Amino acid sequence: MTTCASDLVVGNERGIHGRVATRLAEVASEFAVVLQIRRAEETVECSSILDVLSLALVQGSEISVQAVGEQAEAAMAAAAELITAQEDP
């Protein structure tokens, strides 16, 4: 099983809001992975939009993202693009 992890900074001026959280959940379901975001001591799975939103990630938030599974590299690339993007998907 492949594991990919990366430290990222939220790029969107509105942070991780509903649309971005929804796209992250879609990425988690499109690829054969478990995709997680960690901020401080809290870790949530991206498959849950509400859990992602509960982190209250604003622009500039530093987070760790981890993908575990056969398609971890592709899922990590897609998630990183969403999280660091300056504009909405």
Secondary structure by P-SEA (a helix, b strand, c coil): cbbbbbbbcccccccccaaaaaaaaaaaaacccbbbbbcccbbbbcccaaaaaaacccccccbbbbbbccaaaaaaaaaaaaaaccccc
